[in-house]
Structure formats: C-alpha cells, structure tokens
Amino acid sequence: MEIKAKDYFIQRDPITKTIHFQGLLLLNGAEEYAPITQLLNELLSQYPSTITLELQQLRMLNSSGFQMLSKFVMKARQHQDIQILIKGNKSISWQTRSLRNLQRLMPTIQIELE
C-alpha cells in the first residue's frame, strides 16, 4: 500500500514489514495524518517480529507528524514481542534532534542514523 501526495510519498513493503517515508510531511493535525496512522496500525496488527520505519528520505516532519509517530511507538510498546527499528539520516537535523526522544517512550526501540 502507498500514500502519495505532492510533497510526500509513503509506501509499505508487506514482505519486509518496512514503511518508507520520503519528502515533506507537514500535515495539519491528526485528521490529516489518519491515513498514515491507519497504515502504521495495519502493519502493527499483523504482529510482525520487527517493524522498520525508513525515514532517511523524510526531509521534514512537523509536530503533528512527530506526535503521530509517538502514538504509534506507544501502541507498539504494548506488544512486547515486536521490535521497532527506525532508520534515519544524520544529516537531517530534525532526525538527529528528535528521533532519540522516541526511546523514552519505548526503550527497546532501535534507532540507526546513517
């Protein structure tokens, strides 16, 4: 499944249980993020051993988007047998500043900044 818009592209790979994000995610509030939340929750409901969020090409994410990711991590935390891996880009400042905060919500989350 994929979600396409002018400024961003999100794609779920059902085989690798990876969701790829790219572009600029600057939507307004939870309602506009609902299709992305649904995509994340559908993957979570399959109870895979690992879910990978590939953010290396996501250049911008606003506070509503980060809140969406935070809620997903809190929901995933309830499934102790699911590992979350977030792949980020160390040259994108919001990722180096913000992604580590997700470990406060789920200490077992793995974050790789390349």
Secondary structure, DSSP 8 states (H G I E B T S, - for coil): -EEE-SSEEEEEETTTTEEEEEEEE---HHHHHHHHHHHHHHHHTT--SEEEEEEEEEEEE-HHHHHHHHHHHHHHHT-TT-EEEEEE-TTSHHHHHHGGGHHHH-TT-EEEE-
